[in-house]
Amino acid sequence: MFRKKPVEAFITETHPDEEGGELSRSIGLFQLTMFGVGATIGTGIFIILTEAVPEAGPAIIVSFILAGITAALTAVCYAELASTIPVSGSSYSYTYATMGEIVAFGVAACLLLEYGVSSAAVAVGWAQYLDELFFSLFGFRMPDVILAAPGEGGIFNFPAIVLVTLCSLLLLRGARESATVNAVMVIIKIAVLIFFVIIAFTAFSGDNFTPFAPLGFAGIGVAASSIFFTFIGLDAVSTAGEEVHNPRRTLPLAIVLATIIVTTVYILVAVAGIGAQQYQEFEGQAAGLAVILRTITGSAWPAAVLSAGAVISIFSVTLVTLYGQTRILFAMGRDGMLPEIFHRINPTSLVPVRNTIIVGIFVGVLAGFIPLGVLIDLTSMGTLVAFTVVSIGVIILRRTQPDLPRGFRVPGYPVTPILSAGSALYIISQLPYSTFALFAVWLGVAAIVYFTYSARHSRLARGEAVATEEPE
Amino acid sequence: MNYLVGLTADRGGRDALALGRMLARTGDVTLTVCIVLPEVWGHPSLARVDAEYAAFLAQYAEDTIAEAREFIGDEVRAEYVSTPARTATEGLMATVTQTDADLVVLGSARHGPFGRFAVGSVTNEMLHTASVPVVLTPRGYSPGSDARLRRVTCAFAGSTRSRTAFDAAVQLSRRHGLPLRLITLVVRDRQMYPSQVGYSAERLVAEQWRTQAEEAQNRALDTLPYDVLVEAGVVSGRNWEEALDSLPWEEGEVLVVGSSRLGPVRRVFLGSNSTKIVRSSPVPVVVIPRGADVHLDEDTSAARNSDPER
């Protein structure tokens, strides 16, 4: 149950020394920073204020800083593991190598929340902005029946399902987002957010900032736990490890810089938003940023511009997270943790077709039928747990395999991983009880799958050839 | 067996002719070299201009055919025909039917890189309408006058469509008494950027595809008649051209690919992967029509059971 997959086995499986990847080995600091910014911004800032501001009031600024620091610390820990175990599958693979199979399976369950559920959450946000865009342009609103989850006065969220379907189809066709598209997306996202900040500042009122922390320190923690969702993707920087020029210096710098840029943009947006309206007014605003713009200016076009930007960039975010989800399940299928169906490849399209379809359906159902707040908290939960495990993994791997070559080492060891795990645990403790309950159910389901299927079928369990360093 | 060569008086026609000559050196093959001429009016025209044109065409066909005859030499059995038709495709297809040809050899269009095939208007039409295998000659293909077919390679993906191509390749190699080579191309997909799962994700997919391909190859090889000499392999690359170029090719080798499932039954219709292979192959490509397996199956299984020595 606690068997570990040898690090060398991972490396042999993927032949990392064969030819090298699509990206040249010389990713510089600027590119890597933009990569981190691109992967992070857009996952949640368009929708999170509505959920999080009422929890903390203006003190949400502190929540953003808290969440940002935690995310940066974990990203640094990720970077060390990624440079030691340069394989796909993210923290699932790292855990498999350090803490054993059952923990890895648990982490994979968390990753399903980080990727699968977050793409559902993002898709729901997209639906809101699409509706807002239609309203700004044509004065037409979709009825709630097809725009909200069952608990929120609707039947199902039709646009969110459409988005997930479209993205799945693109993935089935083998579509990929390229570095160029990413750069364009970064520009669009930052441009519309700055556009929002500038316009919102014209209606700035300092009075909105008193009282600063109406709900006290507890409120700040609670908001940070919701907000954490918006920092997903920062860990993506660490996965570029093997392609980076001079990783020892570039990786931590890029992570820190990306965090600073992302947190700054978030805080600017939050300050501008709160400056424009009382914090209580955020409650229940669908497509919040666009609504604020319309209220301030009294005209439709700024809201339309912002919504259009959001609709375009959230589309790309959904594509990327859905893709990540399929490839994690693929890695699990390879290890025998999941049925064969997850790693069969279609001979014509050379894409894991069934895997993609299953993920599409799963995410589509979540996006269509679960309220946004629940999705966001679940995502934060999964992400934070995975982050904590990774931080602990750094410490474990240093102890068990101190001699393994590491392209990058965490500065300030052991303080950094301990701080990282500690802050993540603190934020977890602030999540609502209902989330804990759902998470427990989810882990329970994962445990059932593990003990009924994976424990017996895993390739390690069946003693199938996993290459190790000893010649046999 | 009767192989049809589409003759034109340009470089592409010459290349096709050279390939046809090579193909006809082994097996029991007769070449039909066909030049398609524009139809002339059947009724009298003003000042007999059309008659003059007809005379010119006849002369032109005669010259071209004489040249082709000289090129082919007399070691290869060949017939020469000129077919009047409204379009080249129509003429070729009519000749295929008349002569009951088993295969059509076509030259490349002039654009595109030297040493690869480029689809032109006639080949494009033929690729959509032909009911027999179409052989595409790379630009500037010039095997020696005594070159012969040495090996048949089949691009195999393990799908049912590949199965047709595989059967056809087996049939071709038996007909010419040649070894068969089964290859599967592993083309690594582009990476997602940004990716949240690291940069080896697509390598993982490629590795899995390699494993699956090997399984499918073994399944296919199990069904082979025992008199076919065969080797199998999987090659990878970042794109089709790189993968194909990484293979060793013999002088006198052809590559067999299947048709897409999107096209009509019993017609050639290139799919997206086959199109890429055709464009990047350094050797002539034989495109097999979809659903040709009925005919081929009978042929191979009969052969397998009764006279393996044929």
Interface residues (C-beta under 8 A of the other chain):
Chain A: E13 T14 H15 P16 E18 E19 G21 E22 L23 F35 G36 G38 A39 A82 P86 V87 S88 G89 S90 Y115 G174 R176 E177 S178 A179 V181 N182 G233 D235 A236 T239 A240 E242 E243 V320 T321 Y323 G324 R327 I328 F330 A331 R334 H343 R344 I345 P347 T348 L350 V351 P352
Chain B: A157 G158 S159 R161 S162 V187 D189 R190 Q191 M192 Y193 P194 S195 Q196 V197 G198 Y199 S200 A201 E202 R203 L204 V205 E207 Q208 W209 Q212 A213 A216 R238 G271 N273
